[in-house]
Amino acid sequence: MIRNRHLIILGTVAGILSALTVFLAATDRWKGTDSPAAGKYLLQGFNPEKVYGIQIVSSQYAIQFKRFGDSFVITTRYGYPASNEKMNEHLGLLTEIQSVEKVTSQKQNHESLGVTVDQGATVIRLFDEVDRKMAGIVIGKRSEGAPGKYIRLEDDDTVYISSKVIPPISFAYTDYIQKQLFSANPNEYSKLSVSTNPDQYTIDIRDGGGFLSSLPRGARQDEQRIDEILAASLDLKIKNAFKKEDLKDLRFDTKLQLTKRDRTTYQIDFAEKGDRCYMKAAAEYSKPAGEIIIYKNEPQHSLKTKESLLLARDRAVAFNKAHEKWVYEVDPRYRQILLTSQTKLVKK
């Protein structure tokens, strides 16, 4: 028999970069020393799997990312984890930039086309594992009479028009993070509990709806308030992230527990300071009694059940690793909606 082994080996989130190679040649390093021809990708022959650093700068703003393993962190925001999905979208945008027409090779024309930093250009630099610049893309003004923008490689004076509109590149770190920390699907949860000393209440979750765990005989629950609490609890989105050590004086006096059907419980603690609201988050996995043992020739349905338990355990560990160092700012309305009592949720 095999003890505590995963039934399947789950790869890490490698989609962050590997999906992009559909656009590019998979060379070990970029050899794009010559100017790209019109109608070609600006980063012709570039391999995004070699990108370990990204720097985005303008005359006023800057944001930087560093890759560790299969994920990026935002080095200009305490090393907070960037969303794999967001980074994948960003790198996909860069690698899809295609030139449609050559405009000029004369440096003196750069200013009028907006492909210099002091004239409003955005420069995106890509670095390898040893922080050596691999490429820099300069995005300038919107071209006249064409859908794209003026673009060039940072180390090349040749300017092109991009084949498509390039959307504005954000410098706000919150546009590169996962704002919802856990699933908002009510069918994944069995109950929520709220404690706001001295009040507390529990709502059971069934078929996507909320039901007070205990009701006096002849009473009925306030459906609107129950629905409001359930929706707010599952819709938590962060506005800002701070290191815990920088907000040591917060008093977390409102506690929300969300229990999932996979035996994971999220503990969300809220604190208020002035007109701002903060929260911290942790996950706890409640394993079944005894060890999870996988037997030879075990039925498929039993294997799937054990697999789901092992995956839930791993997700809880990963959740705590990602969030244990952080305190998040959220909209104060979330905490205000939770501030009630069992008696106020009952209609007679």
C-alpha positions as a Markdown table, in Angstrom:
| # | Residue | x | y | z |
|---|---|---|---|---|
| 1 | Met | 0.0 | 0.0 | 0.0 |
| 2 | Ile | 1.0 | 3.6 | -0.6 |
| 3 | Arg | 0.6 | 6.2 | 2.2 |
| 4 | Asn | -0.2 | 9.9 | 1.6 |
| 5 | Arg | 0.8 | 9.8 | -2.0 |
| 6 | His | -1.0 | 11.9 | -4.7 |
| 7 | Leu | -2.9 | 9.9 | -7.2 |
| 8 | Ile | -1.7 | 12.2 | -10.0 |
| 9 | Ile | 1.3 | 14.4 | -10.2 |
| 10 | Leu | 0.1 | 18.0 | -10.6 |
| 11 | Gly | 2.4 | 20.3 | -12.5 |
| 12 | Thr | 3.0 | 23.8 | -11.2 |
| 13 | Val | 1.3 | 26.7 | -12.9 |
| 14 | Ala | 3.5 | 26.6 | -16.0 |
| 15 | Gly | 0.9 | 28.2 | -18.3 |
| 16 | Ile | 2.3 | 31.6 | -17.2 |
| 17 | Leu | 4.8 | 31.4 | -20.0 |
| 18 | Ser | 4.7 | 28.2 | -22.1 |
| 19 | Ala | 1.5 | 29.1 | -23.9 |
| 20 | Leu | 3.2 | 32.1 | -25.4 |
| 21 | Thr | 5.6 | 30.1 | -27.5 |
| 22 | Val | 2.9 | 29.5 | -30.1 |
| 23 | Phe | 3.9 | 33.0 | -31.4 |
| 24 | Leu | 7.6 | 32.6 | -31.1 |
| 25 | Ala | 10.6 | 30.4 | -32.0 |
| 26 | Ala | 11.8 | 28.5 | -29.0 |
| 27 | Thr | 15.5 | 29.5 | -29.1 |
| 28 | Asp | 17.7 | 29.4 | -26.0 |
| 29 | Arg | 18.3 | 33.1 | -26.2 |
| 30 | Trp | 17.1 | 36.0 | -28.3 |
| 31 | Lys | 19.2 | 36.7 | -31.4 |
| 32 | Gly | 17.1 | 39.5 | -32.7 |
| 33 | Thr | 19.9 | 42.0 | -33.3 |
| 34 | Asp | 18.6 | 43.0 | -36.7 |
| 35 | Ser | 15.6 | 45.3 | -37.1 |
| 36 | Pro | 12.4 | 43.3 | -37.7 |
| 37 | Ala | 10.9 | 43.6 | -41.1 |
| 38 | Ala | 7.5 | 45.2 | -41.6 |
| 39 | Gly | 4.7 | 42.6 | -41.1 |
| 40 | Lys | 6.8 | 40.6 | -38.6 |
| 41 | Tyr | 6.6 | 40.2 | -34.8 |
| 42 | Leu | 8.6 | 42.9 | -33.1 |
| 43 | Leu | 10.3 | 40.2 | -30.9 |
| 44 | Gln | 10.9 | 37.8 | -33.7 |
| 45 | Gly | 12.7 | 34.6 | -32.4 |
| 46 | Phe | 12.2 | 35.6 | -28.8 |
| 47 | Asn | 11.7 | 32.8 | -26.1 |
| 48 | Pro | 9.5 | 34.1 | -23.3 |
| 49 | Glu | 10.4 | 31.1 | -21.1 |
| 50 | Lys | 13.7 | 32.8 | -20.5 |
| 51 | Val | 12.1 | 36.0 | -19.0 |
| 52 | Tyr | 13.0 | 36.3 | -15.3 |
| 53 | Gly | 12.4 | 40.1 | -14.9 |
| 54 | Ile | 10.1 | 42.7 | -16.3 |
| 55 | Gln | 10.4 | 46.5 | -15.9 |
| 56 | Ile | 7.8 | 48.9 | -17.1 |
| 57 | Val | 8.7 | 52.6 | -17.0 |
| 58 | Ser | 7.5 | 56.0 | -18.2 |
| 59 | Ser | 8.5 | 59.5 | -17.4 |
| 60 | Gln | 6.4 | 59.4 | -14.2 |
| 61 | Tyr | 5.9 | 55.8 | -13.1 |
| 62 | Ala | 7.7 | 52.5 | -12.8 |
| 63 | Ile | 6.8 | 49.0 | -11.8 |
| 64 | Gln | 9.0 | 45.9 | -11.7 |
| 65 | Phe | 8.5 | 42.1 | -11.5 |
| 66 | Lys | 10.8 | 39.3 | -10.7 |
| 67 | Arg | 10.2 | 35.6 | -11.5 |
| 68 | Phe | 10.8 | 32.9 | -9.0 |
| 69 | Gly | 10.1 | 29.4 | -10.3 |
| 70 | Asp | 6.9 | 29.6 | -12.2 |
| 71 | Ser | 5.5 | 32.8 | -10.7 |
| 72 | Phe | 6.3 | 36.4 | -10.6 |
| 73 | Val | 6.4 | 38.8 | -7.6 |
| 74 | Ile | 6.0 | 42.6 | -7.7 |
| 75 | Thr | 9.4 | 43.9 | -6.5 |
| 76 | Thr | 8.1 | 47.4 | -6.3 |
| 77 | Arg | 5.4 | 46.3 | -3.8 |
| 78 | Tyr | 7.2 | 44.4 | -1.1 |
| 79 | Gly | 7.6 | 41.3 | -3.4 |
| 80 | Tyr | 3.8 | 40.7 | -3.3 |
| 81 | Pro | 2.8 | 37.8 | -5.6 |
| 82 | Ala | 1.6 | 38.7 | -9.1 |
| 83 | Ser | -1.3 | 36.8 | -10.6 |
| 84 | Asn | -0.2 | 34.2 | -13.0 |
| 85 | Glu | -3.2 | 34.9 | -15.2 |
| 86 | Lys | -2.4 | 38.6 | -15.3 |
| 87 | Met | 1.2 | 38.1 | -16.1 |
| 88 | Asn | 0.4 | 35.6 | -18.8 |
| 89 | Glu | -1.9 | 38.2 | -20.4 |
| 90 | His | 0.7 | 40.8 | -20.2 |
| 91 | Leu | 3.5 | 38.7 | -21.7 |
| 92 | Gly | 1.1 | 37.5 | -24.3 |
| 93 | Leu | 0.3 | 41.1 | -25.3 |
| 94 | Leu | 4.0 | 41.8 | -25.7 |
| 95 | Thr | 4.8 | 38.8 | -27.8 |
| 96 | Glu | 1.9 | 39.4 | -30.1 |
| 97 | Ile | 3.0 | 42.9 | -31.1 |
| 98 | Gln | 3.4 | 42.9 | -34.8 |
| 99 | Ser | 4.7 | 45.6 | -37.1 |
| 100 | Val | 2.6 | 46.5 | -40.1 |
| 101 | Glu | 4.5 | 49.4 | -41.6 |
| 102 | Lys | 8.0 | 50.9 | -41.2 |
| 103 | Val | 7.8 | 54.7 | -40.5 |
| 104 | Thr | 11.4 | 55.9 | -40.0 |
| 105 | Ser | 14.9 | 55.0 | -39.0 |
| 106 | Gln | 15.9 | 58.5 | -38.1 |
| 107 | Lys | 16.3 | 59.2 | -34.4 |
| 108 | Gln | 15.4 | 62.9 | -34.8 |
| 109 | Asn | 11.9 | 61.7 | -35.6 |
| 110 | His | 11.4 | 59.8 | -32.4 |
| 111 | Glu | 10.1 | 62.8 | -30.4 |
| 112 | Ser | 7.3 | 63.6 | -32.8 |
| 113 | Leu | 6.2 | 60.0 | -32.8 |
| 114 | Gly | 6.2 | 59.8 | -29.0 |
| 115 | Val | 8.7 | 56.9 | -28.8 |
| 116 | Thr | 11.0 | 58.6 | -26.2 |
| 117 | Val | 10.3 | 58.4 | -22.5 |
| 118 | Asp | 10.1 | 62.1 | -22.0 |
| 119 | Gln | 7.4 | 62.3 | -24.7 |
| 120 | Gly | 5.1 | 59.9 | -23.0 |
| 121 | Ala | 6.4 | 56.6 | -24.2 |
| 122 | Thr | 6.0 | 53.4 | -22.2 |
| 123 | Val | 9.1 | 51.3 | -22.1 |
| 124 | Ile | 8.9 | 47.6 | -21.2 |
| 125 | Arg | 12.2 | 45.8 | -20.6 |
| 126 | Leu | 12.6 | 42.1 | -20.3 |
| 127 | Phe | 15.5 | 40.5 | -18.4 |
| 128 | Asp | 17.0 | 37.0 | -18.1 |
| 129 | Glu | 17.9 | 35.0 | -15.1 |
| 130 | Val | 21.1 | 37.0 | -14.4 |
| 131 | Asp | 19.3 | 40.4 | -14.8 |
| 132 | Arg | 20.8 | 40.9 | -18.3 |
| 133 | Lys | 18.4 | 42.9 | -20.6 |
| 134 | Met | 17.1 | 40.7 | -23.3 |
| 135 | Ala | 14.9 | 43.2 | -25.0 |
| 136 | Gly | 13.1 | 46.6 | -24.6 |
| 137 | Ile | 9.9 | 47.6 | -26.3 |
| 138 | Val | 9.0 | 51.3 | -26.7 |
| 139 | Ile | 5.3 | 52.1 | -27.2 |
| 140 | Gly | 4.6 | 55.6 | -28.4 |
| 141 | Lys | 1.7 | 57.6 | -29.7 |
| 142 | Arg | -1.4 | 56.4 | -31.5 |
| 143 | Ser | -0.6 | 56.5 | -35.3 |
| 144 | Glu | -2.6 | 58.7 | -37.5 |
| 145 | Gly | -4.7 | 56.9 | -40.1 |
| 146 | Ala | -3.9 | 53.4 | -38.8 |
| 147 | Pro | -5.3 | 51.4 | -35.9 |
| 148 | Gly | -2.0 | 50.8 | -34.1 |
| 149 | Lys | 0.7 | 52.8 | -32.2 |
| 150 | Tyr | 4.2 | 53.8 | -33.0 |
| 151 | Ile | 6.6 | 51.1 | -31.7 |
| 152 | Arg | 10.3 | 50.4 | -31.7 |
| 153 | Leu | 12.9 | 48.2 | -30.0 |
| 154 | Glu | 14.7 | 50.3 | -27.3 |
| 155 | Asp | 18.1 | 49.7 | -28.8 |
| 156 | Asp | 17.0 | 50.3 | -32.4 |
| 157 | Asp | 16.1 | 53.6 | -34.0 |
| 158 | Thr | 13.6 | 52.0 | -36.5 |
| 159 | Val | 10.0 | 52.9 | -35.8 |
| 160 | Tyr | 7.0 | 50.9 | -36.9 |
| 161 | Ile | 3.2 | 51.0 | -36.7 |
| 162 | Ser | 1.8 | 48.1 | -34.8 |
| 163 | Ser | -0.8 | 46.0 | -36.6 |
| 164 | Lys | -3.3 | 46.3 | -33.7 |
| 165 | Val | -4.3 | 48.8 | -31.0 |
| 166 | Ile | -2.1 | 48.3 | -28.0 |
| 167 | Pro | -4.1 | 48.9 | -24.8 |
| 168 | Pro | -2.7 | 51.2 | -22.1 |
| 169 | Ile | -0.1 | 49.6 | -19.9 |
| 170 | Ser | -1.0 | 49.9 | -16.3 |
| 171 | Phe | 1.4 | 51.0 | -13.6 |
| 172 | Ala | -1.0 | 50.2 | -10.7 |
| 173 | Tyr | 0.3 | 47.0 | -9.0 |
| 174 | Thr | -3.3 | 46.1 | -8.1 |
| 175 | Asp | -4.0 | 45.4 | -11.8 |
| 176 | Tyr | -1.5 | 42.6 | -11.6 |
| 177 | Ile | -2.7 | 40.7 | -8.5 |
| 178 | Gln | -5.4 | 38.3 | -7.7 |
| 179 | Lys | -8.1 | 40.4 | -6.0 |
| 180 | Gln | -10.4 | 37.6 | -5.0 |
| 181 | Leu | -8.6 | 35.3 | -2.6 |
| 182 | Phe | -11.0 | 32.4 | -2.7 |
| 183 | Ser | -13.8 | 30.9 | -4.7 |
| 184 | Ala | -17.1 | 32.9 | -4.8 |
| 185 | Asn | -19.2 | 29.8 | -5.8 |
| 186 | Pro | -21.7 | 29.2 | -2.9 |
| 187 | Asn | -22.1 | 25.6 | -3.9 |
| 188 | Glu | -18.5 | 24.9 | -2.7 |
| 189 | Tyr | -19.4 | 25.9 | 0.9 |
| 190 | Ser | -21.4 | 24.2 | 3.7 |
| 191 | Lys | -21.6 | 27.1 | 6.2 |
| 192 | Leu | -20.3 | 30.5 | 7.3 |
| 193 | Ser | -20.0 | 31.7 | 10.9 |
| 194 | Val | -19.5 | 35.3 | 12.1 |
| 195 | Ser | -18.3 | 36.4 | 15.5 |
| 196 | Thr | -18.5 | 40.1 | 16.4 |
| 197 | Asn | -18.1 | 40.1 | 20.2 |
| 198 | Pro | -20.5 | 39.7 | 21.9 |
| 199 | Asp | -22.7 | 38.6 | 18.9 |
| 200 | Gln | -22.3 | 35.5 | 16.8 |
| 201 | Tyr | -24.4 | 33.6 | 14.2 |
| 202 | Thr | -24.0 | 30.7 | 11.8 |
| 203 | Ile | -25.6 | 30.3 | 8.4 |
| 204 | Asp | -25.8 | 26.9 | 6.7 |
| 205 | Ile | -25.2 | 27.0 | 2.9 |
| 206 | Arg | -27.3 | 24.6 | 0.8 |
| 207 | Asp | -28.1 | 24.6 | -2.9 |
| 208 | Gly | -26.4 | 28.0 | -3.2 |
| 209 | Gly | -28.6 | 29.6 | -0.5 |
| 210 | Gly | -28.2 | 30.6 | 3.1 |
| 211 | Phe | -30.2 | 29.3 | 6.1 |
| 212 | Leu | -29.9 | 30.3 | 9.7 |
| 213 | Ser | -28.6 | 27.3 | 11.6 |
| 214 | Ser | -31.2 | 27.7 | 14.4 |
| 215 | Leu | -34.6 | 29.4 | 14.3 |
| 216 | Pro | -37.1 | 29.8 | 17.1 |
| 217 | Arg | -40.4 | 27.9 | 16.5 |
| 218 | Gly | -42.8 | 29.9 | 14.4 |
| 219 | Ala | -40.1 | 32.4 | 13.3 |
| 220 | Arg | -38.6 | 32.8 | 9.9 |
| 221 | Gln | -35.3 | 34.2 | 8.7 |
| 222 | Asp | -34.8 | 37.6 | 7.1 |
| 223 | Glu | -34.1 | 36.3 | 3.6 |
| 224 | Gln | -32.8 | 39.6 | 2.2 |
| 225 | Arg | -30.3 | 40.1 | 5.0 |
| 226 | Ile | -29.1 | 36.4 | 4.8 |
| 227 | Asp | -28.6 | 36.7 | 1.1 |
| 228 | Glu | -26.7 | 40.0 | 1.6 |
| 229 | Ile | -24.4 | 38.4 | 4.2 |
| 230 | Leu | -23.7 | 35.4 | 2.0 |
| 231 | Ala | -23.1 | 37.5 | -1.1 |
| 232 | Ala | -20.7 | 39.9 | 0.8 |
| 233 | Ser | -18.8 | 37.0 | 2.4 |
| 234 | Leu | -18.1 | 35.3 | -0.9 |
| 235 | Asp | -17.4 | 38.5 | -2.9 |
| 236 | Leu | -14.5 | 39.8 | -0.8 |
| 237 | Lys | -12.0 | 41.6 | -3.0 |
| 238 | Ile | -8.9 | 43.3 | -1.9 |
| 239 | Lys | -8.0 | 46.9 | -2.7 |
| 240 | Asn | -4.5 | 47.1 | -1.3 |
| 241 | Ala | -1.8 | 44.8 | 0.3 |
| 242 | Phe | 0.5 | 45.6 | 3.2 |
| 243 | Lys | 3.1 | 43.8 | 5.2 |
| 244 | Lys | 1.7 | 42.6 | 8.5 |
| 245 | Glu | 4.7 | 44.1 | 10.3 |
| 246 | Asp | 3.7 | 47.6 | 9.1 |
| 247 | Leu | 0.2 | 47.3 | 10.6 |
| 248 | Lys | 0.8 | 45.8 | 14.0 |
| 249 | Asp | -1.6 | 48.1 | 15.8 |
| 250 | Leu | -4.7 | 46.8 | 14.1 |
| 251 | Arg | -7.4 | 45.3 | 16.3 |
| 252 | Phe | -9.1 | 42.4 | 14.5 |
| 253 | Asp | -12.5 | 42.2 | 16.2 |
| 254 | Thr | -14.8 | 40.8 | 13.6 |
| 255 | Lys | -14.2 | 37.2 | 12.5 |
| 256 | Leu | -15.7 | 35.3 | 9.5 |
| 257 | Gln | -15.3 | 31.6 | 9.0 |
| 258 | Leu | -16.2 | 30.0 | 5.6 |
| 259 | Thr | -16.3 | 26.2 | 5.6 |
| 260 | Lys | -16.0 | 24.4 | 2.3 |
| 261 | Arg | -17.3 | 21.0 | 1.5 |
| 262 | Asp | -13.7 | 19.8 | 0.9 |
| 263 | Arg | -13.0 | 20.2 | 4.7 |
| 264 | Thr | -11.2 | 23.5 | 4.2 |
| 265 | Thr | -12.1 | 26.5 | 6.5 |
| 266 | Tyr | -11.1 | 30.0 | 5.6 |
| 267 | Gln | -10.6 | 32.3 | 8.6 |
| 268 | Ile | -11.1 | 36.0 | 7.7 |
| 269 | Asp | -10.4 | 38.6 | 10.4 |
| 270 | Phe | -11.5 | 42.2 | 10.0 |
| 271 | Ala | -10.2 | 45.4 | 11.6 |
| 272 | Glu | -11.2 | 49.0 | 11.3 |
| 273 | Lys | -9.0 | 52.0 | 11.5 |
| 274 | Gly | -10.5 | 55.4 | 10.8 |
| 275 | Asp | -12.6 | 55.1 | 7.7 |
| 276 | Arg | -10.6 | 52.1 | 6.3 |
| 277 | Cys | -11.1 | 48.4 | 6.8 |
| 278 | Tyr | -8.5 | 45.7 | 6.8 |
| 279 | Met | -8.5 | 41.9 | 6.8 |
| 280 | Lys | -6.1 | 39.0 | 7.2 |
| 281 | Ala | -6.8 | 35.5 | 5.9 |
| 282 | Ala | -5.7 | 32.0 | 6.7 |
| 283 | Ala | -6.9 | 28.5 | 5.7 |
| 284 | Glu | -7.2 | 25.3 | 7.9 |
| 285 | Tyr | -7.7 | 21.9 | 6.5 |
| 286 | Ser | -9.6 | 19.4 | 8.8 |
| 287 | Lys | -8.4 | 16.0 | 7.7 |
| 288 | Pro | -10.3 | 12.8 | 8.3 |
| 289 | Ala | -9.3 | 10.7 | 11.2 |
| 290 | Gly | -6.3 | 8.5 | 10.5 |
| 291 | Glu | -4.0 | 8.5 | 7.4 |
| 292 | Ile | -5.2 | 8.6 | 3.9 |
| 293 | Ile | -4.2 | 5.3 | 2.5 |
| 294 | Ile | -4.4 | 4.3 | -1.2 |
| 295 | Tyr | -4.8 | 0.6 | -1.8 |
| 296 | Lys | -3.9 | -1.4 | -4.9 |
| 297 | Asn | -7.0 | -2.0 | -7.1 |
| 298 | Glu | -9.0 | 0.5 | -5.1 |
| 299 | Pro | -12.3 | 1.6 | -6.9 |
| 300 | Gln | -12.1 | 4.7 | -9.0 |
| 301 | His | -14.8 | 6.6 | -7.0 |
| 302 | Ser | -12.8 | 6.0 | -3.8 |
| 303 | Leu | -9.6 | 7.2 | -5.4 |
| 304 | Lys | -11.3 | 10.4 | -6.6 |
| 305 | Thr | -12.5 | 11.1 | -3.0 |
| 306 | Lys | -9.0 | 10.6 | -1.6 |
| 307 | Glu | -7.5 | 12.7 | -4.3 |
| 308 | Ser | -9.9 | 15.5 | -3.6 |
| 309 | Leu | -8.9 | 15.4 | 0.1 |
| 310 | Leu | -5.2 | 15.5 | -0.7 |
| 311 | Leu | -5.6 | 18.4 | -3.1 |
| 312 | Ala | -7.7 | 20.3 | -0.6 |
| 313 | Arg | -4.9 | 19.9 | 2.0 |
| 314 | Asp | -2.3 | 21.1 | -0.5 |
| 315 | Arg | -4.5 | 24.1 | -1.4 |
| 316 | Ala | -4.8 | 25.1 | 2.2 |
| 317 | Val | -1.0 | 24.9 | 2.6 |
| 318 | Ala | -0.5 | 27.0 | -0.5 |
| 319 | Phe | -3.1 | 29.6 | 0.6 |
| 320 | Asn | -1.3 | 30.1 | 3.9 |
| 321 | Lys | 2.0 | 30.4 | 2.3 |
| 322 | Ala | 0.7 | 33.1 | -0.1 |
| 323 | His | -1.2 | 35.2 | 2.5 |
| 324 | Glu | 0.5 | 34.7 | 5.9 |
| 325 | Lys | 2.7 | 37.8 | 5.6 |
| 326 | Trp | 0.0 | 40.2 | 4.4 |
| 327 | Val | -2.8 | 42.4 | 5.6 |
| 328 | Tyr | -5.3 | 43.6 | 3.0 |
| 329 | Glu | -7.4 | 46.7 | 2.7 |
| 330 | Val | -11.0 | 46.0 | 1.7 |
| 331 | Asp | -14.2 | 48.0 | 1.2 |
| 332 | Pro | -15.6 | 48.8 | 4.7 |
| 333 | Arg | -19.0 | 47.7 | 3.5 |
| 334 | Tyr | -18.0 | 44.1 | 3.8 |
| 335 | Arg | -17.5 | 44.3 | 7.6 |
| 336 | Gln | -20.6 | 46.5 | 8.0 |
| 337 | Ile | -22.8 | 43.9 | 6.4 |
| 338 | Leu | -21.5 | 41.2 | 8.8 |
| 339 | Leu | -22.1 | 43.3 | 11.9 |
| 340 | Thr | -25.4 | 41.9 | 13.1 |
| 341 | Ser | -26.8 | 39.3 | 15.5 |
| 342 | Gln | -28.8 | 36.2 | 15.4 |
| 343 | Thr | -31.9 | 37.9 | 16.7 |
| 344 | Lys | -31.7 | 40.6 | 14.0 |
| 345 | Leu | -31.7 | 38.0 | 11.3 |
| 346 | Val | -35.1 | 36.6 | 12.5 |
| 347 | Lys | -38.6 | 37.7 | 11.6 |
| 348 | Lys | -41.4 | 36.7 | 13.9 |
